[in-house]
């Protein structure tokens, strides 16, 4: 059974940390720079995260990379070494401005 707009808002109001002020929209899908609400109305995503601003929602290459990685390992805490993370760190340092030689990867929210 699909949750109603009211129930979704009720659940988030009850259980989510109140870190952000909310707009009264229930976003359920995205593609590129567009998002859709529970009723199918389309919006331009003007508040998406940094990754969304760069590649958009559901970019096929990103979706494919996530699927491939999820088949191997979903997460690896920073207290262990990891092959994929090591390669990513090297790539990021290689494209960073000169003098930047370390990377911090925070947990996504």
MOPAC internal coordinates of N, CA, C and O (Angstrom, degrees):
PM7 1SCF
backbone

  N    0.0000 0     0.00 0     0.00 0    0    0    0
  C    1.4513 1     0.00 0     0.00 0    1    0    0
  C    1.5327 1   109.50 1     0.00 0    2    1    0
  O    1.2310 1   120.83 1   -48.24 1    3    2    1
  N    1.3085 1   116.01 1   131.76 1    3    2    1
  C    1.4646 1   121.97 1  -179.50 1    5    3    2
  C    1.5289 1   110.21 1   -75.91 1    6    5    3
  O    1.2310 1   121.07 1   -46.44 1    7    6    5
  N    1.3221 1   115.56 1   133.56 1    7    6    5
  C    1.4629 1   119.67 1   176.72 1    9    7    6
  C    1.5186 1   110.30 1   -68.72 1   10    9    7
  O    1.2310 1   120.51 1   -35.62 1   11   10    9
  N    1.3159 1   116.64 1   144.38 1   11   10    9
  C    1.4624 1   121.17 1   175.73 1   13   11   10
  C    1.5259 1   109.45 1   -80.36 1   14   13   11
  O    1.2310 1   120.98 1   -17.93 1   15   14   13
  N    1.3124 1   115.74 1   162.07 1   15   14   13
  C    1.4616 1   121.88 1   176.48 1   17   15   14
  C    1.5264 1   109.80 1   -55.34 1   18   17   15
  O    1.2310 1   120.93 1   134.46 1   19   18   17
  N    1.3163 1   115.83 1   -45.54 1   19   18   17
  C    1.4613 1   121.18 1  -178.31 1   21   19   18
  C    1.5260 1   111.50 1   -62.45 1   22   21   19
  O    1.2310 1   120.27 1   137.66 1   23   22   21
  N    1.3397 1   117.08 1   -42.34 1   23   22   21
  C    1.4715 1   120.76 1  -179.04 1   25   23   22
  C    1.5312 1   110.93 1   -68.20 1   26   25   23
  O    1.2310 1   120.05 1   140.89 1   27   26   25
  N    1.3049 1   117.50 1   -39.11 1   27   26   25
  C    1.4664 1   121.19 1   178.23 1   29   27   26
  C    1.5237 1   109.89 1   -61.52 1   30   29   27
  O    1.2310 1   120.70 1   132.68 1   31   30   29
  N    1.3171 1   116.26 1   -47.32 1   31   30   29
  C    1.4652 1   120.87 1   179.36 1   33   31   30
  C    1.5247 1   110.01 1   -63.16 1   34   33   31
  O    1.2310 1   120.19 1   137.00 1   35   34   33
  N    1.3237 1   117.25 1   -43.00 1   35   34   33
  C    1.4636 1   121.72 1   178.95 1   37   35   34
  C    1.5353 1   111.19 1   -58.95 1   38   37   35
  O    1.2310 1   120.40 1   134.27 1   39   38   37
  N    1.3200 1   116.85 1   -45.73 1   39   38   37
  C    1.4601 1   120.76 1  -179.15 1   41   39   38
  C    1.5253 1   111.61 1   -65.14 1   42   41   39
  O    1.2310 1   120.23 1   136.31 1   43   42   41
  N    1.3281 1   117.16 1   -43.69 1   43   42   41
  C    1.4706 1   119.63 1   179.80 1   45   43   42
  C    1.5289 1   111.03 1   -66.63 1   46   45   43
  O    1.2310 1   120.43 1   139.94 1   47   46   45
  N    1.3177 1   116.79 1   -40.06 1   47   46   45
  C    1.4654 1   120.10 1   178.29 1   49   47   46
  C    1.5205 1   111.28 1   -63.28 1   50   49   47
  O    1.2310 1   120.59 1   144.64 1   51   50   49
  N    1.3201 1   116.48 1   -35.36 1   51   50   49
  C    1.4544 1   121.26 1  -177.34 1   53   51   50
  C    1.5277 1   112.52 1   -77.88 1   54   53   51
  O    1.2310 1   119.79 1   140.08 1   55   54   53
  N    1.3451 1   118.00 1   -39.92 1   55   54   53
  C    1.4537 1   120.32 1  -168.55 1   57   55   54
  C    1.5358 1   116.29 1  -111.25 1   58   57   55
  O    1.2310 1   119.29 1   158.57 1   59   58   57
  N    1.3161 1   118.96 1   -21.43 1   59   58   57
  C    1.4713 1   120.09 1  -176.25 1   61   59   58
  C    1.5228 1   110.93 1   -82.03 1   62   61   59
  O    1.2310 1   120.76 1   -36.46 1   63   62   61
  N    1.3403 1   116.15 1   143.54 1   63   62   61
  C    1.4580 1   119.91 1   171.86 1   65   63   62
  C    1.5316 1   106.88 1   -62.30 1   66   65   63
  O    1.2310 1   120.13 1   -39.06 1   67   66   65
  N    1.2675 1   117.35 1   140.94 1   67   66   65
  C    1.4693 1   120.61 1  -175.80 1   69   67   66
  C    1.5293 1   110.32 1   -87.56 1   70   69   67
  O    1.2310 1   121.66 1  -115.33 1   71   70   69
  N    1.3211 1   114.42 1    64.67 1   71   70   69
  C    1.4561 1   121.64 1  -178.05 1   73   71   70
  C    1.5204 1   111.38 1   -81.47 1   74   73   71
  O    1.2310 1   120.68 1   142.95 1   75   74   73
  N    1.3236 1   116.31 1   -37.05 1   75   74   73
  C    1.4664 1   121.82 1  -176.62 1   77   75   74
  C    1.5149 1   110.13 1  -120.18 1   78   77   75
  O    1.2310 1   120.98 1   -35.64 1   79   78   77
  N    1.3320 1   115.73 1   144.36 1   79   78   77
  C    1.4582 1   117.95 1   169.65 1   81   79   78
  C    1.5267 1   106.60 1   -74.21 1   82   81   79
  O    1.2310 1   120.39 1   -37.88 1   83   82   81
  N    1.2987 1   116.85 1   142.12 1   83   82   81
  C    1.4629 1   121.17 1  -174.04 1   85   83   82
  C    1.5228 1   111.21 1  -103.06 1   86   85   83
  O    1.2310 1   121.68 1   -32.26 1   87   86   85
  N    1.3214 1   114.40 1   147.74 1   87   86   85
  C    1.4570 1   121.91 1   169.43 1   89   87   86
  C    1.5221 1   106.11 1   -97.36 1   90   89   87
  O    1.2310 1   119.15 1   -30.29 1   91   90   89
  N    1.3110 1   119.22 1   149.71 1   91   90   89
  C    1.4692 1   120.42 1  -173.93 1   93   91   90
  C    1.5335 1   113.61 1   -79.08 1   94   93   91
  O    1.2310 1   120.52 1  -129.88 1   95   94   93
  N    1.3351 1   116.62 1    50.12 1   95   94   93
  C    1.4599 1   122.04 1   176.91 1   97   95   94
  C    1.5171 1   109.03 1  -120.17 1   98   97   95
  O    1.2310 1   120.43 1   -37.32 1   99   98   97
  N    1.3156 1   116.79 1   142.68 1   99   98   97
  C    1.4548 1   121.69 1   174.04 1  101   99   98
  C    1.5212 1   106.54 1  -111.21 1  102  101   99
  O    1.2310 1   120.73 1   -77.74 1  103  102  101
  N    1.3342 1   116.21 1   102.26 1  103  102  101
  C    1.4624 1   121.87 1  -178.09 1  105  103  102
  C    1.5217 1   108.46 1   -89.32 1  106  105  103
  O    1.2310 1   120.79 1   -51.07 1  107  106  105
  N    1.3355 1   116.09 1   128.93 1  107  106  105
  C    1.4664 1   119.80 1  -175.26 1  109  107  106
  C    1.5256 1   114.23 1  -123.24 1  110  109  107
  O    1.2310 1   120.33 1   169.57 1  111  110  109
  N    1.3344 1   116.98 1   -10.43 1  111  110  109
  C    1.4605 1   118.93 1  -176.04 1  113  111  110
  C    1.5144 1   109.41 1  -155.79 1  114  113  111
  O    1.2310 1   121.03 1   -28.84 1  115  114  113
  N    1.3392 1   115.64 1   151.16 1  115  114  113
  C    1.4539 1   120.10 1   177.45 1  117  115  114
  C    1.5128 1   111.45 1  -146.50 1  118  117  115
  O    1.2310 1   120.73 1   -27.90 1  119  118  117
  N    1.3222 1   116.22 1   152.10 1  119  118  117
  C    1.4629 1   122.33 1   175.06 1  121  119  118
  C    1.5209 1   106.30 1  -154.45 1  122  121  119
  O    1.2310 1   120.90 1   -58.42 1  123  122  121
  N    1.3411 1   115.89 1   121.58 1  123  122  121
  C    1.4665 1   119.22 1  -178.22 1  125  123  122
  C    1.5200 1   110.55 1    62.87 1  126  125  123
  O    1.2310 1   120.26 1    51.12 1  127  126  125
  N    1.3097 1   117.10 1  -128.88 1  127  126  125
  C    1.4616 1   121.83 1  -179.84 1  129  127  126
  C    1.5254 1   112.45 1   -93.06 1  130  129  127
  O    1.2310 1   120.34 1  -173.64 1  131  130  129
  N    1.3291 1   116.96 1     6.36 1  131  130  129
  C    1.4605 1   120.72 1  -176.36 1  133  131  130
  C    1.5228 1   111.52 1  -108.96 1  134  133  131
  O    1.2310 1   121.04 1   -31.16 1  135  134  133
  N    1.3366 1   115.63 1   148.84 1  135  134  133
  C    1.4611 1   122.51 1   172.18 1  137  135  134
  C    1.5212 1   108.19 1  -131.77 1  138  137  135
  O    1.2310 1   120.97 1   -21.98 1  139  138  137
  N    1.3309 1   115.75 1   158.02 1  139  138  137
  C    1.4561 1   121.74 1   179.57 1  141  139  138
  C    1.5155 1   109.51 1  -126.23 1  142  141  139
  O    1.2310 1   121.02 1   -36.08 1  143  142  141
  N    1.3244 1   115.65 1   143.92 1  143  142  141
  C    1.4546 1   119.75 1   177.76 1  145  143  142
  C    1.5247 1   110.40 1   -88.78 1  146  145  143
  O    1.2310 1   120.77 1     0.06 1  147  146  145
  N    1.2996 1   116.14 1  -179.94 1  147  146  145
  C    1.4597 1   123.16 1  -176.84 1  149  147  146
  C    1.5259 1   112.15 1   -59.34 1  150  149  147
  O    1.2310 1   120.56 1   152.28 1  151  150  149
  N    1.3415 1   116.54 1   -27.72 1  151  150  149
  C    1.4655 1   121.28 1  -179.10 1  153  151  150
  C    1.5205 1   113.26 1   -94.07 1  154  153  151
  O    1.2310 1   120.04 1  -174.04 1  155  154  153
  N    1.3389 1   117.53 1     5.96 1  155  154  153
  C    1.4567 1   121.36 1   177.40 1  157  155  154
  C    1.5155 1   115.10 1    86.93 1  158  157  155
  O    1.2310 1   119.64 1  -173.73 1  159  158  157
  N    1.3320 1   118.28 1     6.27 1  159  158  157
  C    1.4714 1   120.58 1   177.43 1  161  159  158
  C    1.5214 1   109.45 1   -74.97 1  162  161  159
  O    1.2310 1   121.26 1   -40.11 1  163  162  161
  N    1.3166 1   115.20 1   139.89 1  163  162  161
  C    1.4609 1   122.47 1  -175.08 1  165  163  162
  C    1.5237 1   110.49 1   -99.03 1  166  165  163
  O    1.2310 1   121.09 1   -40.27 1  167  166  165
  N    1.3558 1   115.53 1   139.73 1  167  166  165
  C    1.4578 1   122.12 1   178.65 1  169  167  166
  C    1.5312 1   109.00 1  -135.73 1  170  169  167
  O    1.2310 1   120.53 1   -27.08 1  171  170  169
  N    1.3234 1   116.59 1   152.92 1  171  170  169
  C    1.4600 1   121.11 1   169.08 1  173  171  170
  C    1.5233 1   105.75 1   -84.54 1  174  173  171
  O    1.2310 1   120.26 1   -52.35 1  175  174  173
  N    1.3334 1   117.11 1   127.65 1  175  174  173
  C    1.4605 1   121.74 1  -178.48 1  177  175  174
  C    1.5162 1   109.41 1   -77.60 1  178  177  175
  O    1.2310 1   120.97 1   -79.49 1  179  178  177
  N    1.3103 1   115.75 1   100.51 1  179  178  177
  C    1.4668 1   121.18 1   179.79 1  181  179  178
  C    1.5198 1   112.17 1   -98.80 1  182  181  179
  O    1.2310 1   119.63 1  -175.47 1  183  182  181
  N    1.3296 1   118.32 1     4.53 1  183  182  181
  C    1.4609 1   120.91 1  -178.52 1  185  183  182
  C    1.5288 1   112.55 1  -130.53 1  186  185  183
  O    1.2310 1   119.98 1  -166.80 1  187  186  185
  N    1.3200 1   117.64 1    13.20 1  187  186  185
  C    1.4659 1   121.14 1  -178.62 1  189  187  186
  C    1.5148 1   112.05 1   -62.25 1  190  189  187
  O    1.2310 1   120.84 1   -19.86 1  191  190  189
  N    1.3181 1   116.00 1   160.14 1  191  190  189
  C    1.4539 1   121.89 1   179.56 1  193  191  190
  C    1.5219 1   111.49 1   -68.02 1  194  193  191
  O    1.2310 1   121.36 1    -4.37 1  195  194  193
  N    1.3166 1   115.01 1   175.63 1  195  194  193
  C    1.4661 1   120.86 1  -176.82 1  197  195  194
  C    1.5229 1   112.27 1   -58.14 1  198  197  195
  O    1.2310 1   120.08 1   136.68 1  199  198  197
  N    1.3275 1   117.46 1   -43.32 1  199  198  197
  C    1.4590 1   120.26 1  -179.90 1  201  199  198
  C    1.5155 1   112.04 1   -62.66 1  202  201  199
  O    1.2310 1   120.50 1   141.91 1  203  202  201
  N    1.3123 1   116.65 1   -38.09 1  203  202  201
  C    1.4587 1   120.98 1   179.30 1  205  203  202
  C    1.5236 1   109.90 1   -66.48 1  206  205  203
  O    1.2310 1   120.43 1   140.63 1  207  206  205
  N    1.3204 1   116.79 1   -39.37 1  207  206  205
  C    1.4657 1   119.74 1   179.21 1  209  207  206
  C    1.5208 1   111.42 1   -62.83 1  210  209  207
  O    1.2310 1   120.17 1   150.54 1  211  210  209
  N    1.3306 1   117.28 1   -29.46 1  211  210  209
  C    1.4548 1   121.03 1  -177.04 1  213  211  210
  C    1.5270 1   111.88 1   -83.70 1  214  213  211
  O    1.2310 1   119.81 1   131.26 1  215  214  213
  N    1.3367 1   117.97 1   -48.74 1  215  214  213
  C    1.4685 1   120.78 1  -173.42 1  217  215  214
  C    1.5237 1   114.54 1  -118.53 1  218  217  215
  O    1.2310 1   119.48 1   169.03 1  219  218  217
  N    1.3190 1   118.60 1   -10.97 1  219  218  217
  C    1.4597 1   121.01 1  -179.83 1  221  219  218
  C    1.5205 1   112.08 1    86.21 1  222  221  219
  O    1.2310 1   121.26 1   -11.18 1  223  222  221
  N    1.3167 1   115.20 1   168.82 1  223  222  221
  C    1.4588 1   121.70 1   177.09 1  225  223  222
  C    1.5227 1   109.85 1   -71.94 1  226  225  223
  O    1.2310 1   120.49 1   -41.80 1  227  226  225
  N    1.3073 1   116.66 1   138.20 1  227  226  225
  C    1.4761 1   124.13 1   170.88 1  229  227  226
  C    1.5311 1   113.97 1    56.89 1  230  229  227
  O    1.2310 1   120.05 1  -144.30 1  231  230  229
  N    1.3205 1   117.50 1    35.70 1  231  230  229
  C    1.4621 1   119.76 1   176.32 1  233  231  230
  C    1.5309 1   107.85 1   -59.39 1  234  233  231
  O    1.2310 1   119.41 1   -49.18 1  235  234  233
  N    1.3269 1   118.74 1   130.82 1  235  234  233
  C    1.4693 1   121.00 1  -174.16 1  237  235  234
  C    1.5307 1   114.27 1   -55.89 1  238  237  235
  O    1.2310 1   119.45 1   142.77 1  239  238  237
  N    1.3180 1   118.65 1   -37.23 1  239  238  237
  C    1.4680 1   120.25 1  -179.96 1  241  239  238
  C    1.5228 1   110.84 1   -69.94 1  242  241  239
  O    1.2310 1   120.34 1   143.76 1  243  242  241
  N    1.3301 1   116.95 1   -36.24 1  243  242  241
  C    1.4656 1   120.35 1   178.12 1  245  243  242
  C    1.5255 1   109.76 1   -69.44 1  246  245  243
  O    1.2310 1   120.33 1   135.23 1  247  246  245
  N    1.3279 1   116.97 1   -44.77 1  247  246  245
  C    1.4635 1   121.14 1   178.18 1  249  247  246
  C    1.5259 1   110.23 1   -58.79 1  250  249  247
  O    1.2310 1   120.20 1   136.18 1  251  250  249
  N    1.3271 1   117.23 1   -43.82 1  251  250  249
  C    1.4592 1   121.16 1   179.55 1  253  251  250
  C    1.5310 1   110.80 1   -63.13 1  254  253  251
  O    1.2310 1   120.15 1   135.79 1  255  254  253
  N    1.3173 1   117.32 1   -44.21 1  255  254  253
  C    1.4686 1   120.75 1   179.94 1  257  255  254
  C    1.5254 1   110.97 1   -63.10 1  258  257  255
  O    1.2310 1   120.24 1   139.60 1  259  258  257
  N    1.3249 1   117.14 1   -40.40 1  259  258  257
  C    1.4685 1   120.60 1   178.53 1  261  259  258
  C    1.5248 1   110.19 1   -64.52 1  262  261  259
  O    1.2310 1   120.08 1   136.48 1  263  262  261
  N    1.3214 1   117.45 1   -43.52 1  263  262  261
  C    1.4698 1   120.67 1   178.89 1  265  263  262
  C    1.5246 1   110.91 1   -61.28 1  266  265  263
  O    1.2310 1   120.46 1   133.47 1  267  266  265
  N    1.3314 1   116.73 1   -46.53 1  267  266  265
  C    1.4675 1   120.10 1  -179.35 1  269  267  266
  C    1.5302 1   110.97 1   -61.99 1  270  269  267
  O    1.2310 1   120.28 1   136.41 1  271  270  269
  N    1.3356 1   117.06 1   -43.59 1  271  270  269
  C    1.4563 1   120.03 1  -179.25 1  273  271  270
  C    1.5287 1   110.92 1   -67.31 1  274  273  271
  O    1.2310 1   119.95 1   140.14 1  275  274  273
  N    1.3239 1   117.70 1   -39.86 1  275  274  273
  C    1.4728 1   121.09 1  -178.77 1  277  275  274
  C    1.5257 1   111.53 1   -63.14 1  278  277  275
  O    1.2310 1   120.20 1   153.39 1  279  278  277
  N    1.3168 1   117.21 1   -26.61 1  279  278  277
  C    1.4611 1   120.26 1   177.11 1  281  279  278
  C    1.5279 1   111.66 1   -74.02 1  282  281  279
  O    1.2310 1   120.08 1   162.05 1  283  282  281
  N    1.3330 1   117.45 1   -17.95 1  283  282  281
  C    1.4628 1   122.19 1  -179.25 1  285  283  282
  C    1.5271 1   112.26 1  -100.67 1  286  285  283
  O    1.2310 1   121.22 1   127.41 1  287  286  285
  N    1.3287 1   115.27 1   -52.59 1  287  286  285
  C    1.4598 1   121.82 1  -175.23 1  289  287  286
  C    1.5235 1   107.42 1  -165.60 1  290  289  287
  O    1.2310 1   120.18 1   -52.86 1  291  290  289
  N    1.3243 1   117.27 1   127.14 1  291  290  289
  C    1.4619 1   119.49 1  -176.54 1  293  291  290
  C    1.5229 1   111.59 1   -82.43 1  294  293  291
  O    1.2310 1   120.30 1   139.64 1  295  294  293
  N    1.3045 1   117.03 1   -40.36 1  295  294  293
  C    1.4602 1   119.15 1   179.06 1  297  295  294
  C    1.5228 1   110.17 1  -149.04 1  298  297  295
  O    1.2310 1   121.23 1   -25.84 1  299  298  297
  N    1.3079 1   115.26 1   154.16 1  299  298  297
  C    1.4600 1   121.01 1   175.52 1  301  299  298
  C    1.5207 1   106.57 1  -143.70 1  302  301  299
  O    1.2310 1   120.10 1   -67.80 1  303  302  301
  N    1.3305 1   117.41 1   112.20 1  303  302  301
  C    1.4635 1   119.69 1  -178.37 1  305  303  302
  C    1.5259 1   111.82 1   -60.23 1  306  305  303
  O    1.2310 1   121.23 1   -24.37 1  307  306  305
  N    1.3064 1   115.25 1   155.63 1  307  306  305
  C    1.4508 1   121.38 1  -179.24 1  309  307  306
  C    1.5170 1   114.00 1   -64.98 1  310  309  307
  O    1.2310 1   119.74 1   172.14 1  311  310  309
  N    1.3171 1   118.11 1    -7.86 1  311  310  309
  C    1.4627 1   121.08 1   178.12 1  313  311  310
  C    1.5252 1   112.29 1   -79.18 1  314  313  311
  O    1.2310 1   120.25 1   173.98 1  315  314  313
  N    1.3463 1   117.13 1    -6.02 1  315  314  313
  C    1.4621 1   122.53 1   176.10 1  317  315  314
  C    1.5218 1   108.96 1  -123.36 1  318  317  315
  O    1.2310 1   120.22 1   -23.42 1  319  318  317
  N    1.3096 1   117.18 1   156.58 1  319  318  317
  C    1.4631 1   121.93 1   173.81 1  321  319  318
  C    1.5160 1   108.72 1   -82.63 1  322  321  319
  O    1.2310 1   120.78 1   -25.97 1  323  322  321
  N    1.3483 1   116.11 1   154.03 1  323  322  321
  C    1.4603 1   120.59 1  -178.67 1  325  323  322
  C    1.5195 1   109.44 1  -147.01 1  326  325  323
  O    1.2310 1   120.52 1   -42.14 1  327  326  325
  N    1.3286 1   116.60 1   137.86 1  327  326  325
  C    1.4675 1   122.20 1  -176.98 1  329  327  326
  C    1.5238 1   113.02 1   -63.86 1  330  329  327
  O    1.2310 1   120.11 1   131.86 1  331  330  329
  N    1.3096 1   117.40 1   -48.14 1  331  330  329
  C    1.4659 1   121.15 1  -177.07 1  333  331  330
  C    1.5184 1   110.68 1   -67.30 1  334  333  331
  O    1.2310 1   120.61 1   137.48 1  335  334  333
  N    1.3193 1   116.44 1   -42.52 1  335  334  333
  C    1.4673 1   119.80 1   178.59 1  337  335  334
  C    1.5271 1   110.52 1   -63.04 1  338  337  335
  O    1.2310 1   120.12 1   138.28 1  339  338  337
  N    1.3315 1   117.39 1   -41.72 1  339  338  337
  C    1.4711 1   121.04 1   179.70 1  341  339  338
  C    1.5295 1   110.74 1   -58.63 1  342  341  339
  O    1.2310 1   120.58 1   135.28 1  343  342  341
  N    1.3290 1   116.50 1   -44.72 1  343  342  341
  C    1.4702 1   119.86 1   179.25 1  345  343  342
  C    1.5263 1   111.60 1   -66.29 1  346  345  343
  O    1.2310 1   120.42 1   141.04 1  347  346  345
  N    1.3404 1   116.80 1   -38.96 1  347  346  345
  C    1.4658 1   120.37 1   177.59 1  349  347  346
  C    1.5201 1   110.67 1   -63.05 1  350  349  347
  O    1.2310 1   120.15 1   135.07 1  351  350  349
  N    1.3193 1   117.31 1   -44.93 1  351  350  349
  C    1.4638 1   120.60 1   179.56 1  353  351  350
  C    1.5221 1   111.30 1   -58.26 1  354  353  351
  O    1.2310 1   121.00 1   136.02 1  355  354  353
  N    1.3221 1   115.69 1   -43.98 1  355  354  353
  C    1.4626 1   119.46 1   179.17 1  357  355  354
  C    1.5258 1   111.25 1   -62.54 1  358  357  355
  O    1.2310 1   120.13 1   135.82 1  359  358  357
  N    1.3312 1   117.36 1   -44.18 1  359  358  357
  C    1.4709 1   120.57 1   179.01 1  361  359  358
  C    1.5199 1   111.27 1   -61.77 1  362  361  359
  O    1.2310 1   120.41 1   137.35 1  363  362  361
  N    1.3314 1   116.82 1   -42.65 1  363  362  361
  C    1.4654 1   119.86 1  -178.92 1  365  363  362
  C    1.5289 1   111.30 1   -64.10 1  366  365  363
  O    1.2310 1   120.13 1   136.59 1  367  366  365
  N    1.3186 1   117.36 1   -43.41 1  367  366  365
  C    1.4688 1   120.29 1   178.87 1  369  367  366
  C    1.5297 1   110.36 1   -64.58 1  370  369  367
  O    1.2310 1   120.41 1   142.66 1  371  370  369
  N    1.3268 1   116.83 1   -37.34 1  371  370  369
  C    1.4704 1   120.04 1  -179.24 1  373  371  370
  C    1.5239 1   113.14 1   -67.36 1  374  373  371
  O    1.2310 1   119.56 1   155.16 1  375  374  373
  N    1.3236 1   118.44 1   -24.84 1  375  374  373
  C    1.4748 1   119.92 1   178.43 1  377  375  374
  C    1.5234 1   112.68 1  -102.45 1  378  377  375
  O    1.2310 1   120.27 1   174.21 1  379  378  377
  N    1.3219 1   117.09 1    -5.79 1  379  378  377
  C    1.4697 1   121.40 1  -179.76 1  381  379  378
  C    1.5253 1   110.29 1   -73.17 1  382  381  379
  O    1.2310 1   120.40 1   -22.64 1  383  382  381
  N    1.3251 1   116.84 1   157.36 1  383  382  381
  C    1.4672 1   119.54 1   174.91 1  385  383  382
  C    1.5287 1   111.23 1   -57.44 1  386  385  383
  O    1.2310 1   121.22 1   -30.19 1  387  386  385
  N    1.3075 1   115.27 1   149.81 1  387  386  385
  C    1.4666 1   121.59 1  -179.54 1  389  387  386
  C    1.5266 1   109.55 1   -54.32 1  390  389  387
  O    1.2310 1   120.96 1   -42.66 1  391  390  389
  N    1.3284 1   115.77 1   137.34 1  391  390  389
  C    1.4619 1   120.98 1   179.77 1  393  391  390
  C    1.5179 1   113.33 1    99.33 1  394  393  391
  O    1.2310 1   120.43 1   160.71 1  395  394  393
  N    1.3142 1   116.79 1   -19.29 1  395  394  393
  C    1.4698 1   119.74 1   176.62 1  397  395  394
  C    1.5249 1   107.47 1   -93.44 1  398  397  395
  O    1.2310 1   120.60 1   -67.04 1  399  398  397
  N    1.3116 1   116.47 1   112.96 1  399  398  397
  C    1.4586 1   119.57 1  -172.53 1  401  399  398
  C    1.5195 1   113.75 1  -124.82 1  402  401  399
  O    1.2310 1   120.16 1  -174.49 1  403  402  401
  N    1.3248 1   117.29 1     5.51 1  403  402  401
  C    1.4615 1   121.46 1   178.43 1  405  403  402
  C    1.5163 1   109.65 1  -135.31 1  406  405  403
  O    1.2310 1   121.35 1   -27.15 1  407  406  405
  N    1.3572 1   115.03 1   152.85 1  407  406  405
  C    1.4605 1   121.14 1  -177.46 1  409  407  406
  C    1.5256 1   108.77 1  -128.71 1  410  409  407
  O    1.2310 1   120.36 1   -39.82 1  411  410  409
  N    1.3108 1   116.92 1   140.18 1  411  410  409
  C    1.4650 1   122.83 1   171.86 1  413  411  410
  C    1.5254 1   106.90 1  -112.56 1  414  413  411
  O    1.2310 1   120.03 1   -57.22 1  415  414  413
  N    1.3170 1   117.55 1   122.78 1  415  414  413
  C    1.4645 1   122.77 1   177.56 1  417  415  414
  C    1.5243 1   107.98 1  -107.72 1  418  417  415
  O    1.2310 1   119.67 1   -79.93 1  419  418  417
  N    1.3287 1   118.24 1   100.07 1  419  418  417
  C    1.4662 1   119.92 1   179.14 1  421  419  418
  C    1.5176 1   110.78 1   -74.90 1  422  421  419
  O    1.2310 1   120.85 1   -16.14 1  423  422  421
  N    1.3156 1   115.97 1   163.86 1  423  422  421
  C    1.4662 1   119.89 1   174.61 1  425  423  422
  C    1.5151 1   108.95 1   -70.79 1  426  425  423
  O    1.2310 1   120.23 1   -46.15 1  427  426  425
  N    1.3430 1   117.17 1   133.85 1  427  426  425
  C    1.4687 1   119.10 1   177.77 1  429  427  426
  C    1.5215 1   110.87 1   -71.84 1  430  429  427
  O    1.2310 1   120.84 1   -27.69 1  431  430  429
  N    1.2948 1   116.00 1   152.31 1  431  430  429
  C    1.4625 1   121.29 1   178.56 1  433  431  430
  C    1.5063 1   109.62 1  -112.66 1  434  433  431
  O    1.2310 1   120.10 1   180.00 1  435  434  433

